């Protein structure tokens, strides 16, 4: 039965494919803007502690479930305990939801890359350019389709020939590019109209120095929650993706070692992305640029590139090539998870299922694109903000479902099947499991507690009770 199932050829292929899923727009765009917003080094410090504890626990749980059951989320949970089959269905919902909008964002990035290739990038830096583009009726759809077709094509080629080969080629290149641009960022120097000169190194200090000014307990808790939701998104955990990738891992692979390497890759890229973006924005726009939030990548950075003069076009191309690669490997993992689950439930071949999932992806992504014009409406979200279709899908999957799934998974593994089940898989083939004690404590006590709080927070109940 396993004959038809693909597998990674070795540990390196697995590590790079999983890192490819983990490294995405979350690392390059979300991490730096959260760090800028949440007190620089303080956020980084909290994030690092969370990666080593929660991140490790959740990643280990997903990958071990996948490798042990050799199944995808939809069936993995039910195969361990029929009563918990519902958790598989819940988990499957997340990639299905993310699929609807990730390719839309991928399309936006592709459009910027196109702009930097064919123009000098000055127009992309103009006020209103980004909003003008996403609210236009056809362009976002065209670029989304280009991005999505590449994704579908790679998933269609399969685990070894598609995903593994592509990741092995793209991930080392991405690392080199990001390190190169970060070094360039640190060498920047600019004097603004008021005569103040700022250097990249000043920006690096702003990024890394913990800022405890005005820190209150509630502020600290908010930073903690920001770091925690960033962690889920960034490591691609609790959405069945790492279960699927885990099911392609051979028994000879040392799981603990591989998991640590995936974490180092993902966190390293996020840290370097901050070193690349924050000093550049700081040099040209000072502290004011730091608060730009989600618009950082599409609005602030093009302005930074434009302020660089002639080299800006070149740096813009390199930057957006890198982001396109990062987004592609992530989108591939989302689509692969949907395809693998459907192949299993429908007992159908990869090619047929790819077509079906591809059609679903195209139709839903077109609807999300139209959410900025024809289907525009604003929905109030429990966290107090308002959003349109894309924000809604993002909120339901990342803020609401992911903590809920993590919570249930930890209860399931920690108290129903017991951590020994996972430990057995980790020790497979004589491998070591050094963090076994920590894993047990995390999965049984600490993680469910934190995930429970995070989930409740996402429902807006704390605000309702007046606790915020
Ligand atoms: N982990 C990816 C990132 O950091 C995002 C992602 C989310 C990938 C969901 C797959 C699934 O951007």
Boltz pocket constraint, residues with backbone or C-beta under 6 A from the ligand:
constraints:
  - pocket:
      binder: B
      contacts: [[A, 21], [A, 22], [A, 23], [A, 24], [A, 25], [A, 26], [A, 27], [A, 98], [A, 232], [A, 233], [A, 234], [A, 235], [A, 236], [A, 239], [A, 241], [A, 330], [A, 331], [A, 333], [A, 334]]
      max_distance: 6.0
